[in-house]
Amino acid sequence: MEYRQLGNSGLRVPVLSFGTGTFGGTGDFFKAWGNTGVDDAKKMVNRCLDAGLNLFDTADVYSQGLSEEILGQAIHGLRDRVLISTKATFKMGKEPNDFGSSRFHLIKSCENSLKRLKTDYLDIYHMHGFDGITPVDETLNALNSLVQSGKVRYIACSNFSGWHLMKSLSISERYGWAKYVVHQVHYSLLSRELEWDLMPLALDQGVGSMVWSPLAGGRLGGKYRRDLPAPSRGRIAEGGGEGPELDPEFLYRIIDELDAIAKETNKTVAQVAINWVLNRPSVCNVIIGARTEEQLQENLGSIGWQLSKEQIQRLDQVSQRAPIYPYWHQRMNPDLNPIPSFY
């Protein structure tokens, strides 16, 4: 297993982490992700540890806390060997303060996550989304208090816009508070918008990118083919997909190229897609998920080898999309805005 620094911090993390959104499976949305129980979760945790993968990612909102509970049971007796990443912000109840990034909600959410996970500290604590109602300094002050108390080791964010992240970093620097060291982001061959703004920001500010959905909700997992009907089972088919609709022709052009490279490398389509993400700038970790041990084993095979520069260029070319404003305008002025190598 390869390890990288978690952004501009001293913490070393495996390049792959295991996402536990499949643990529990309550409610229509998360049921479509999976319904892994405690016994299977323990097997997957041990399989990950055998492979050197010791970072496990969850969130309080995953199956309304059940994912955290199952993970807590699965790592019983193993706490000193694992790193735990969880999140807060989204709705966890019917009361008016059961969501958001206020001091009130974050302290309550952190305490509840600690109880469900059966631990007294979190290694990485993410703001699952930006709260545009709560003052940013209130959120960061609360997070800094959690760090100072020892309940949280590192703070992070997820699904922020560029200005959300930059404003947060500026306020933390102004007051000497803990800074976001990593940004959990949506990124894959199908969704490369990260490169327009957030990736340059990450490189400039030393914020690592922790990638979720590198297989685009399963679309790049090998089951989708141009000449076959879309799968009738799986996360997308069962209503657990996220993001806007995709142009089918764009999807299948990428899959065709992935398929060709998979044959050249004697790897699977999913392994090639994840390996491409691992080669991108600012990426320090890619979250893999699995409903079964077989899927987990396949995803673990994404590391330990490298795509060639020519193969990466082919995937870059077939997945390229025209940027939105102001990024297309900036590219018109390369003397002022040199085009980064990842475009």
C-alpha positions in Angstrom: 0.0 0.0 0.0 1.3 3.5 -0.9 0.9 6.2 1.7 0.6 10.0 1.1 0.5 13.1 3.2 -3.0 14.2 4.1 -2.8 17.6 2.5 -0.5 20.0 4.3 -0.4 17.9 7.5 1.9 15.4 9.0 -0.6 12.6 8.9 0.2 9.8 6.4 -2.8 8.0 4.9 -3.2 5.1 2.5 -4.0 6.2 -1.1 -7.2 4.1 -0.8 -9.7 4.4 2.0 -12.8 2.4 2.4 -16.2 4.1 2.3 -18.8 2.7 4.5 -21.9 4.2 2.9 -23.0 0.6 2.2 -23.1 -0.2 5.9 -26.7 -0.4 7.2 -28.8 0.5 4.2 -31.8 2.1 5.8 -34.1 4.4 3.9 -34.7 4.3 0.1 -31.6 6.3 -0.8 -29.0 4.5 1.3 -30.7 1.1 0.7 -29.6 1.5 -2.9 -26.0 1.8 -1.8 -26.0 -1.5 0.0 -27.0 -3.1 3.3 -23.8 -4.6 4.8 -24.3 -5.9 8.3 -21.9 -6.2 11.2 -20.5 -9.7 10.3 -19.7 -8.8 6.7 -18.4 -5.4 7.8 -15.9 -7.1 10.1 -14.7 -9.3 7.2 -14.3 -6.2 5.0 -12.4 -4.3 7.7 -10.0 -7.2 8.2 -9.5 -7.6 4.5 -8.7 -3.9 4.2 -6.2 -4.0 7.0 -4.5 -7.1 5.5 -4.0 -5.0 2.3 -2.6 -2.0 4.3 -5.8 0.1 4.0 -6.4 1.5 7.5 -8.6 4.6 6.8 -12.3 4.1 7.0 -14.7 6.9 5.9 -18.3 7.3 7.1 -20.8 10.1 8.0 -23.5 10.6 10.6 -26.1 10.9 7.8 -25.3 7.5 6.3 -28.4 5.5 7.2 -29.1 8.0 10.0 -26.1 6.9 12.1 -26.3 3.2 11.4 -23.2 3.2 9.2 -21.2 4.7 12.1 -22.6 2.1 14.5 -21.7 -0.8 12.3 -18.2 0.5 11.7 -17.8 1.0 15.4 -18.6 -2.6 16.0 -16.5 -3.8 13.1 -13.3 -2.1 14.4 -13.8 -3.3 18.0 -10.4 -4.0 19.4 -8.7 -2.5 16.4 -8.9 1.2 17.2 -5.2 1.7 17.5 -4.7 0.3 14.0 -7.3 2.3 12.1 -8.0 5.9 11.1 -11.6 7.1 11.2 -13.1 9.8 9.0 -16.6 11.0 9.5 -18.8 14.0 8.7 -21.5 16.3 10.0 -23.8 19.1 8.7 -26.8 17.4 7.0 -30.1 16.8 8.7 -30.1 14.2 11.5 -33.5 14.9 13.1 -36.7 16.9 13.0 -35.7 19.7 15.4 -34.6 23.1 14.1 -31.0 22.7 15.2 -30.6 19.1 13.9 -28.6 20.2 10.9 -26.0 22.8 9.8 -22.6 23.7 11.0 -23.4 25.8 14.1 -21.5 25.4 17.3 -24.6 23.9 18.8 -25.1 21.2 16.1 -21.4 20.4 15.6 -20.6 19.7 19.3 -23.8 17.6 19.5 -23.0 15.8 16.3 -19.4 15.1 17.3 -20.5 13.6 20.6 -23.1 11.4 19.0 -20.6 10.2 16.4 -18.1 9.3 19.1 -20.8 7.3 20.9 -21.9 5.4 17.7 -18.3 4.7 16.7 -17.4 3.7 20.3 -14.3 5.8 20.4 -13.1 8.9 22.2 -11.6 10.7 19.2 -12.0 11.2 15.4 -9.0 11.2 13.2 -10.6 13.4 10.5 -13.8 15.4 10.9 -15.4 16.7 7.8 -18.0 19.4 7.2 -20.2 17.4 4.8 -21.3 20.5 3.0 -21.1 24.3 3.3 -23.6 26.0 5.7 -24.4 29.4 4.1 -26.5 30.4 7.2 -24.0 30.0 10.1 -21.1 32.4 10.2 -17.9 30.7 9.0 -16.0 31.9 12.0 -18.6 30.2 14.3 -18.1 26.9 12.5 -14.3 27.1 12.5 -14.1 28.2 16.2 -16.3 25.2 17.2 -14.1 22.9 15.2 -10.9 24.4 16.7 -12.4 23.8 20.1 -13.0 20.1 19.2 -9.4 19.9 18.1 -8.1 21.5 21.3 -10.2 19.2 23.4 -8.6 16.1 21.7 -11.9 14.8 20.3 -10.8 15.6 16.8 -7.3 15.3 15.3 -7.8 17.0 11.9 -10.6 19.0 10.3 -11.7 18.8 6.7 -14.5 19.8 4.4 -16.5 18.3 1.6 -18.4 19.6 -1.4 -17.3 23.2 -0.9 -17.0 25.8 -3.6 -13.7 27.5 -4.1 -14.7 30.7 -2.3 -16.2 28.6 0.6 -12.8 26.9 1.1 -10.6 30.0 0.6 -12.7 32.1 3.0 -12.5 29.3 5.6 -8.7 29.0 5.2 -8.3 32.7 5.6 -10.4 32.9 8.8 -8.5 30.0 10.3 -5.2 31.7 9.5 -6.4 35.1 10.9 -7.2 33.6 14.3 -4.6 30.8 14.5 -7.3 28.1 14.4 -7.0 24.6 13.0 -7.3 24.6 9.2 -9.0 22.3 6.8 -6.3 20.0 5.6 -8.3 18.0 3.1 -11.3 18.5 0.9 -13.5 15.5 0.1 -14.5 16.0 -3.5 -16.5 14.4 -6.3 -14.1 13.5 -9.2 -13.9 10.9 -11.9 -13.3 10.5 -15.6 -17.0 11.5 -16.0 -16.8 14.5 -13.7 -13.6 16.6 -14.1 -15.0 20.0 -13.0 -12.7 19.8 -9.9 -9.8 20.8 -12.3 -11.3 24.1 -13.2 -11.1 25.8 -9.8 -10.8 23.5 -6.7 -7.7 21.6 -7.9 -5.6 24.7 -8.6 -6.8 26.0 -5.2 -5.8 22.8 -3.5 -2.3 22.9 -5.1 -1.8 26.5 -4.1 -3.0 26.2 -0.5 -1.7 22.7 0.2 -5.2 21.2 0.7 -5.3 17.5 -0.2 -8.1 16.1 -2.3 -9.9 13.0 -1.0 -12.0 11.7 -3.8 -15.5 10.2 -3.5 -17.3 8.3 -6.3 -14.2 7.6 -8.5 -16.4 5.2 -10.5 -19.2 7.7 -10.9 -21.7 5.8 -8.9 -20.8 2.5 -10.6 -21.1 3.8 -14.2 -17.4 3.1 -14.6 -17.4 -0.2 -12.7 -17.5 -2.4 -15.8 -21.2 -3.2 -16.0 -22.2 -0.4 -18.3 -21.5 -1.2 -22.0 -22.6 0.5 -25.2 -24.1 -2.6 -26.7 -25.9 -3.8 -23.5 -28.9 -2.4 -21.6 -28.1 -0.5 -18.4 -28.0 -2.8 -15.3 -31.3 -3.3 -13.6 -29.6 -3.6 -10.2 -27.1 -1.4 -8.5 -26.8 2.1 -7.0 -28.0 4.0 -10.0 -30.8 1.7 -11.0 -32.1 1.5 -7.4 -32.3 5.3 -6.9 -29.0 5.9 -5.1 -27.3 8.0 -7.8 -26.2 11.6 -7.4 -25.4 14.4 -9.8 -26.9 15.6 -13.1 -27.9 13.3 -16.0 -25.0 12.4 -18.3 -24.9 12.4 -22.1 -24.9 8.6 -22.9 -22.5 9.1 -25.9 -20.0 10.8 -23.6 -20.3 8.0 -21.1 -19.8 5.3 -23.6 -16.8 7.0 -25.3 -15.1 6.9 -22.0 -16.1 3.3 -21.3 -14.8 2.2 -24.8 -11.4 3.7 -24.0 -11.4 2.2 -20.5 -12.2 -1.1 -22.0 -9.4 -0.9 -24.5 -6.8 0.1 -21.8 -8.1 -2.6 -19.5 -7.3 -5.2 -22.1 -3.9 -3.7 -22.7 -3.0 -3.8 -19.0 -4.8 -7.0 -18.1 -6.8 -5.0 -15.5 -10.5 -4.4 -15.1 -12.3 -1.3 -16.2 -12.9 -0.2 -12.6 -9.2 -0.6 -11.7 -8.1 1.5 -14.7 -10.7 4.2 -13.8 -9.5 4.4 -10.2 -5.8 4.3 -11.2 -6.4 7.3 -13.4 -7.8 9.3 -10.5 -4.8 8.3 -8.3 -2.5 9.9 -10.9 -4.1 13.3 -10.7 -2.5 16.3 -9.0 -3.6 17.2 -5.4 -5.2 13.7 -4.9 -3.9 12.1 -1.6 -6.7 9.5 -1.2 -9.4 7.8 -3.2 -12.5 6.4 -1.4 -13.5 3.0 -2.6 -16.8 1.3 -1.7 -18.0 -2.3 -2.1 -21.2 -4.3 -1.5 -19.3 -7.5 -1.5 -15.8 -8.8 -0.6 -15.3 -9.6 -4.3 -15.9 -5.9 -5.3 -13.6 -4.9 -2.5 -10.8 -7.2 -3.7 -11.2 -5.8 -7.3 -11.0 -2.2 -6.1 -7.9 -3.0 -4.0 -6.3 -4.1 -7.3 -6.3 -0.5 -8.5 -2.9 0.1 -6.9 0.6 -1.4 -7.3 0.9 -0.6 -11.0 0.8 2.4 -13.2 -0.9 3.5 -16.4 1.5 4.7 -19.1 1.7 8.4 -20.0 0.2 7.5 -23.4 -2.8 5.7 -21.7 -3.3 8.6 -19.4 -3.3 11.0 -22.3 -5.9 8.9 -24.1 -8.2 9.0 -21.1 -7.6 12.7 -20.6 -8.6 13.4 -24.2 -11.7 11.3 -24.3 -13.0 12.7 -21.0 -12.3 16.3 -21.7 -15.1 18.8 -21.5 -15.3 22.5 -22.4 -15.0 24.5 -19.2 -17.7 27.0 -18.1 -17.0 30.7 -17.6 -14.7 32.2 -16.4 -12.4 29.3 -17.0 -12.7 29.2 -20.8 -11.9 33.0 -20.8 -8.8 32.4 -18.6 -7.6 29.9 -21.1 -7.7 32.5 -23.8 -5.0 34.4 -21.9 -2.3 31.7 -21.3 0.4 34.4 -20.7 -1.5 35.4 -17.6 -3.0 32.0 -16.8 -0.7 29.2 -17.8 -2.7 26.1 -18.5 -1.9 23.5 -15.8 -0.6 20.1 -16.9 -3.8 18.4 -15.8 -6.0 20.1 -18.4 
